[in-house]
Amino acid sequence: MKSHDWRPPTLTTARLVLRAFTDDDAQPLFEHARNPNVTRYTLWEAHNTVADTMIFVRDYAILRYLEGTAEPYAITIAPDPRPVGACGCFWASQTHQTMELGYWIGEAHWGKGLVVEACRAVLDFTFAEYTPERIQARVIEGNEASARVLAKLGFREEGTLRRSLLRCGKFEDVRIFSLLHGERA
Ligand SMILES: CC(C)(COP(=O)(O)OP(=O)(O)OC[C@H]1O[C@@H](n2cnc3c(N)ncnc32)[C@H](O)[C@@H]1OP(=O)(O)O)[C@@H](O)C(=O)NCCC(=O)NCCS
């Protein structure tokens, strides 16, 4: 457990600043999180009101920071401080030293390689700081753009967990990918 005011360190890349979320982010993030195209293949549903986004900031992000987990990171495109998405790694199993990568970005910013750029910085930081043996990622079948992101990050596809996710009343196949500590370039 970290002190109550611990926050993940800010990471910068060529185009992005990745930083901890604050309450002020709820309104600008909502403008992206309300879009059902964004949540077509995510484990969370499109936000209906800004209150839903505030719950994400306060009840999800702040609790993770309290645990000392550097996730979620707000993705911002410099010099604009408003968040356009989120990414980061959380513990899937601390016992087995396995973390999991998650990411999303607003539709207006798709196709520019921004998530790959963000995740490269997050992976470098996470392997150095938390020393997991394995970082995994799950992709709902059909989300080819997300599979491409993982391929560009050097992840290897391991297989499909058939009908392993019940989402909106439908069983989904989930593709699983991983990157091991020793495989980092
Ligand atoms: C998936 C997502 C993270 C990709 O981020 P991005 O920054 O747009 O990724 P990139 O710009 O690197 O583009 C992704 C790749 O997918 C490709 N792609 C895009 N849409 C595609 C589609 N429908 N079918 C196949 N490939 C597609 C792009 O051509 C690109 O590949 P390339 O670089 O080899 O040409 C982003 O679209 C997103 O946030 N989607 C909604 C949330 C989500 O699905 N999150 C992931 C959950 S596992």
The ligand as a Tripos MOL2 file, in Angstrom:
@<TRIPOS>MOLECULE
LIG
   48    50     1     0     0
SMALL
NO_CHARGES

@<TRIPOS>ATOM
      1 C1         -7.7280   -0.5970  -30.8920 C.3       1 LIG1
      2 C2         -7.0880    0.7800  -30.6840 C.3       1 LIG1
      3 C3         -6.5110    0.8230  -29.2820 C.3       1 LIG1
      4 C4         -5.9870    0.9830  -31.7250 C.3       1 LIG1
      5 O1         -5.3190    2.1770  -31.4300 O.3       1 LIG1
      6 P1         -4.6660    3.1040  -32.5920 P.3       1 LIG1
      7 O2         -3.8260    4.1260  -31.9320 O.co2     1 LIG1
      8 O3         -5.7700    3.5530  -33.4850 O.co2     1 LIG1
      9 O4         -3.7670    2.0170  -33.3100 O.3       1 LIG1
     10 P2         -2.8810    2.2010  -34.6230 P.3       1 LIG1
     11 O5         -2.9550    3.6080  -35.1330 O.co2     1 LIG1
     12 O6         -1.5720    1.6040  -34.2900 O.co2     1 LIG1
     13 O7         -3.6560    1.3220  -35.6820 O.3       1 LIG1
     14 C5         -3.9770   -0.0010  -35.4050 C.3       1 LIG1
     15 C6         -3.7450   -0.9100  -36.5890 C.3       1 LIG1
     16 O8         -4.9710   -1.5520  -36.8330 O.3       1 LIG1
     17 C7         -5.3150   -1.4170  -38.1960 C.3       1 LIG1
     18 N1         -6.7610   -1.3940  -38.2380 N.ar      1 LIG1
     19 C8         -7.5840   -0.4060  -37.8980 C.ar      1 LIG1
     20 N2         -8.8600   -0.8120  -38.0340 N.ar      1 LIG1
     21 C9         -8.8130   -2.0820  -38.4930 C.ar      1 LIG1
     22 C10        -9.7850   -3.0390  -38.8480 C.ar      1 LIG1
     23 N3        -11.0830   -2.7720  -38.7330 N.pl3     1 LIG1
     24 N4         -9.3700   -4.2480  -39.2970 N.ar      1 LIG1
     25 C11        -8.0510   -4.5290  -39.3900 C.ar      1 LIG1
     26 N5         -7.0850   -3.6710  -39.0360 N.ar      1 LIG1
     27 C12        -7.4690   -2.4510  -38.6090 C.ar      1 LIG1
     28 C13        -4.6640   -0.1830  -38.6550 C.3       1 LIG1
     29 O9         -4.4890   -0.2030  -40.0510 O.3       1 LIG1
     30 C14        -3.3520   -0.2780  -37.9010 C.3       1 LIG1
     31 O10        -2.4950   -1.2210  -38.4800 O.3       1 LIG1
     32 P3         -1.1740   -0.8000  -39.3010 P.3       1 LIG1
     33 O11        -0.4270    0.1640  -38.4480 O.co2     1 LIG1
     34 O12        -0.4420   -2.0790  -39.5160 O.co2     1 LIG1
     35 O13        -1.6880   -0.1650  -40.5400 O.co2     1 LIG1
     36 C15        -8.1420    1.9190  -30.8490 C.3       1 LIG1
     37 O14        -8.7570    1.7580  -32.1000 O.3       1 LIG1
     38 C16        -9.1840    1.9280  -29.7650 C.2       1 LIG1
     39 O15        -8.9970    2.5710  -28.7330 O.2       1 LIG1
     40 N6        -10.2960    1.2210  -29.9780 N.am      1 LIG1
     41 C17       -11.3880    1.2130  -29.0140 C.3       1 LIG1
     42 C18       -11.0340    0.5670  -27.6790 C.3       1 LIG1
     43 C19       -10.4220   -0.8120  -27.7990 C.2       1 LIG1
     44 O16       -10.8680   -1.6280  -28.5960 O.2       1 LIG1
     45 N7         -9.4050   -1.0570  -26.9820 N.am      1 LIG1
     46 C20        -8.6850   -2.3220  -26.9830 C.3       1 LIG1
     47 C21        -9.3880   -3.3540  -26.1850 C.3       1 LIG1
     48 S1         -8.4480   -4.8940  -26.2110 S.3       1 LIG1
@<TRIPOS>BOND
     1     1     2 1
     2     2     3 1
     3     2     4 1
     4     2    36 1
     5     4     5 1
     6     5     6 1
     7     6     7 2
     8     6     8 1
     9     6     9 1
    10     9    10 1
    11    10    11 2
    12    10    12 1
    13    10    13 1
    14    13    14 1
    15    14    15 1
    16    15    16 1
    17    15    30 1
    18    16    17 1
    19    17    18 1
    20    17    28 1
    21    18    19 ar
    22    18    27 ar
    23    19    20 ar
    24    20    21 ar
    25    21    22 ar
    26    21    27 ar
    27    22    23 1
    28    22    24 ar
    29    24    25 ar
    30    25    26 ar
    31    26    27 ar
    32    28    29 1
    33    28    30 1
    34    30    31 1
    35    31    32 1
    36    32    33 2
    37    32    34 1
    38    32    35 1
    39    36    37 1
    40    36    38 1
    41    38    39 2
    42    38    40 1
    43    40    41 1
    44    41    42 1
    45    42    43 1
    46    43    44 2
    47    43    45 1
    48    45    46 1
    49    46    47 1
    50    47    48 1
@<TRIPOS>SUBSTRUCTURE
     1 LIG1         1 GROUP 0 **** ****
